Amino acid sequence: MTTTEQTTANGSISTEGSISTTNWDQDTKLIPRLQLVDEDQKFTQVLPDYMNQWGLGEAGFKYNVVAVFGSQSTGKSTLLNGLFGTSFDVMDETQRSQTTKGIWISRGRGMHVLVMDVEGTDGRERGEDQDFERKSALFSMATSEVIILNLWEHQVGLYQGANMGLLKTVFEVNLQLFQHTQTSKEKTLLLIVIRDHVGSTPLENLAKTLQNDLEKIWAGLSKPEGLENCKIHDYFDFMYTGLPHKILLPEKFNEEVANLRQRFNDPQNANFVFRPEYHKRIPADGYHIYASGIWDKILTNKDLDLPTQQELLAQYRCDEIAQAAFDIFATHLQAFKQPILEKGQTLADLGAQMQTIRKEAMDSFDKNASRYHQGVYQKKRQDMLTKLNTQLNVYFVGQLKNLHKKAITLFDTTLKQELKKASYNFSEVVATSLNQATDVFLTGAKEMVLDDTDWSYTHELAILEEEFDQVSTKARADEFKKMSKALTKQVENELSEPVTIALNDPQPNTWHKIIEAYKTTVENGQATLSKKAKSFNSTEEELEESLLGLKREAWLVLRKKVDEELADTMLLLKLRSQFEEKFRYDDHGLPRVWKPEDDIDTYFKHARDDTLKLIPLFAKIDLKEDEGFEIESNEDFDFKQSLTILSEAKQIDITNRFKRESDAFYLEAKRSVVATTAKIPMWLGGVILALGWNEFMAVIRSPIYLILFILLIAGGYVVYVLNLWGPIERVLTVVAGEVTRIAKERVIEGVDMIRDQQQQQRQQMVSKVGSSSRDEVEMDSLRKDKDE
Ligand SMILES: Nc1nc2c(ncn2[C@@H]2O[C@H](COP(=O)(O)OP(=O)(O)OP(=O)(O)O)[C@@H](O)[C@H]2O)c(=O)[nH]1
């Protein structure tokens, strides 16, 4: 036999019948019973343990509850034991005193049914105190889906009898339970069992009589406000059954009891009693809370209505279940690699992991909590989800931050790497690196955004994009700087030679030539810049700014070169060479040999004046042939000022220094005239020839002298031609030095030898004369030494 549990579309649970975990015949062990409420009206603390012992702890909705009501000693316990295989106490025939005190509970054999044996309602033992009867009725109605009403046949029709009082109580408490519920009232099944049914009056007739009496009782009840017109069938369904006399017809009795059991145990039975609509929808794991809560309310005489109780139970249980689920969740969360996140690393599958542990927790919550009041469950579910999301959000934020860092680093490194390559297009490299880094961030971020959250990475993405922008702007600036540097170098190379040439050959149009060279160079540079600027995605304004920058930069390079060329020493060199050109060389470029008749003073004056005229030419960049040429100035660059090369003071200084230098040339020229004038006169040659005529003839006539003379002349010629005079001179010097050294050594050796001989002679003399005259001899000897 099976029972199915289904969650319907609106979330409510429907159950079909009870469930047998074991077969009736196999469930032979004594099923423990429990006094739920004792004589002192105290509710038991151990119900959860018993629920587990009975195997109902995890039954969910797959269990049913039945309670029995009736007068004392009407065979209620006997009936329950027969129907459900329980072991409730049965009265000893001989005593005839009340056996069942309070409320007992047990599980039905072979079925998931909680069976409650409620103390009889005669009040004989408790006197006329109807208090417990009302309380137990209220409790049974609130917790059970089927109430068995136990009546003797002979009591039927006795409208004023004790049973009728009991029924009145049942109806009243039922109305109390649902007083706040105008709609969807839960129904309870009243199964009226007529005991010792002899059969003379058919069951139908007895049922009719009883039904009439019940209607009458119902009509006589004072209904709560709003429920004045409610009908008995709004709250109750009725079933009637009769049982033969147990003592007189025991076999028949047992047979009928077995038949009746089928109505509790077999969902296929036409008169199956545990129909889903009677189910109280209290999940088994919350039954003890619910039941004890109801009893507590009853004892304290507080307003008791079932829907509120069910909501309260749902809240309590949902909190408990949520806490249990959260504890498991927290354990998983602890195992999370938070240190990795703290170290700035990212977890590849963080999103999936978060999803898994959240799902696990939510599934665990849903499994148990979804059986409770739907409104409460949904609210608690939302709370739970929010709580879990808040916990996980820490990881989301941490990972997002790390992804941010990762993306920025990736962008930076990729960009740098790509820019190191031999050729690249800057804007393309930036775009590729940007896509790559953004992709890393977005993939990681998207993977982490869980359903049912308002998590967003847009803010972080916006910040990231800003940072990307900063990095690429910096890279662009660096690249631009690099390019500008290369261009400056190019400009420097291109300008260097023309400037040097132009300044070394100063002409009136020197500056024009230099400006022309500058213009050509700048044009070339600007063409390169314009071409490269495209790859930087530069705007028109940026490009214009860069072109102007290049112009200024190139001008500064030019100025630097000019400054180098016209630095004091260089300038003096240039002036001197110009002066020499004019003073020491003639119009054909041949060196002048000054003669006494030459007008050195005039030459000198002209040359010096012409040279001095160059100083004002060098002093300022002249733009008269380049009218309109100008470079826009700014706070760091003043074009007008940059045209001045030499200040007034500098010009005077250079003029003076040059004058001093040129004076030296003048003196030198004068001296060279004197030297030419001081030559050996011609007549002296005649004298030498006359005096040396005999020696000349001797040489001519002697073949040996002649050969020696010729050899001497030839040797002299070879030495002259091969320029060997230097080495020969060195050799002669070395030889002479060596000869001198050897001679000196020989002289020193000779002197030392003489000194040694004299020393020996003195010693011999001393030994002869004796020690008294030793000093004298010594002095004498010293004197001799000195003389020597
Ligand atoms: N005449 C008759 N006697 C029965 C029947 N069933 C049980 N008895 C007897 O009635 C007596 C009381 O039986 P219980 O089962 O203890 O009755 P009860 O209603 O549980 O009694 P309390 O728990 O004390 O209220 C016992 O002596 C039973 O043998 C029956 O069907 N007919």
The ligand as an SDF file (V2000), in Angstrom:
LIG
                    3D

 32 34  0  0  0  0  0  0  0  0999 V2000
  -20.3140   -4.6910   26.2890 N   0  0  0  0  0  0  0  0  0  0  0  0
  -19.1500   -4.4400   25.7680 C   0  0  0  0  0  0  0  0  0  0  0  0
  -18.1600   -4.3380   26.5660 N   0  0  0  0  0  0  0  0  0  0  0  0
  -16.9740   -4.0450   26.0300 C   0  0  0  0  0  0  0  0  0  0  0  0
  -16.8060   -3.8550   24.6640 C   0  0  0  0  0  0  0  0  0  0  0  0
  -15.5450   -3.5650   24.4430 N   0  0  0  0  0  0  0  0  0  0  0  0
  -14.9410   -3.5710   25.6030 C   0  0  0  0  0  0  0  0  0  0  0  0
  -15.8130   -3.8670   26.5840 N   0  0  0  0  0  0  0  0  0  0  0  0
  -15.4420   -3.8970   27.9190 C   0  0  0  0  0  0  0  0  0  0  0  0
  -15.6080   -2.6300   28.4980 O   0  0  0  0  0  0  0  0  0  0  0  0
  -14.6830   -2.4010   29.5000 C   0  0  0  0  0  0  0  0  0  0  0  0
  -13.9720   -1.0800   29.3450 C   0  0  0  0  0  0  0  0  0  0  0  0
  -13.1730   -1.1780   28.2540 O   0  0  0  0  0  0  0  0  0  0  0  0
  -12.1060   -0.1220   27.8930 P   0  0  0  0  0  0  0  0  0  0  0  0
  -11.5920   -0.4440   26.5580 O   0  0  0  0  0  0  0  0  0  0  0  0
  -11.1070   -0.0070   28.9870 O   0  0  0  0  0  0  0  0  0  0  0  0
  -12.9740    1.1450   27.8720 O   0  0  0  0  0  0  0  0  0  0  0  0
  -12.5030    2.6350   27.7960 P   0  0  0  0  0  0  0  0  0  0  0  0
  -13.5730    3.4110   27.2340 O   0  0  0  0  0  0  0  0  0  0  0  0
  -11.1830    2.6860   27.1600 O   0  0  0  0  0  0  0  0  0  0  0  0
  -12.3520    3.0260   29.3310 O   0  0  0  0  0  0  0  0  0  0  0  0
  -11.6180    4.2830   29.8920 P   0  0  0  0  0  0  0  0  0  0  0  0
  -10.3500    4.3420   29.2260 O   0  0  0  0  0  0  0  0  0  0  0  0
  -11.4460    3.9830   31.3210 O   0  0  0  0  0  0  0  0  0  0  0  0
  -12.4540    5.4180   29.6570 O   0  0  0  0  0  0  0  0  0  0  0  0
  -13.7560   -3.5540   29.4940 C   0  0  0  0  0  0  0  0  0  0  0  0
  -14.0050   -4.3980   30.5870 O   0  0  0  0  0  0  0  0  0  0  0  0
  -14.0240   -4.2490   28.1840 C   0  0  0  0  0  0  0  0  0  0  0  0
  -13.9020   -5.6910   28.2730 O   0  0  0  0  0  0  0  0  0  0  0  0
  -17.9230   -4.0100   23.8340 C   0  0  0  0  0  0  0  0  0  0  0  0
  -17.8550   -3.8600   22.6240 O   0  0  0  0  0  0  0  0  0  0  0  0
  -19.1040   -4.3250   24.4640 N   0  0  0  0  0  0  0  0  0  0  0  0
  1  2  1  0
  2  3  2  0
  2 32  1  0
  3  4  1  0
  4  5  2  0
  4  8  1  0
  5  6  1  0
  5 30  1  0
  6  7  2  0
  7  8  1  0
  8  9  1  0
  9 10  1  0
  9 28  1  0
 10 11  1  0
 11 12  1  0
 11 26  1  0
 12 13  1  0
 13 14  1  0
 14 15  2  0
 14 16  1  0
 14 17  1  0
 17 18  1  0
 18 19  2  0
 18 20  1  0
 18 21  1  0
 21 22  1  0
 22 23  2  0
 22 24  1  0
 22 25  1  0
 26 27  1  0
 26 28  1  0
 28 29  1  0
 30 31  2  0
 30 32  1  0
M  END
$$$$
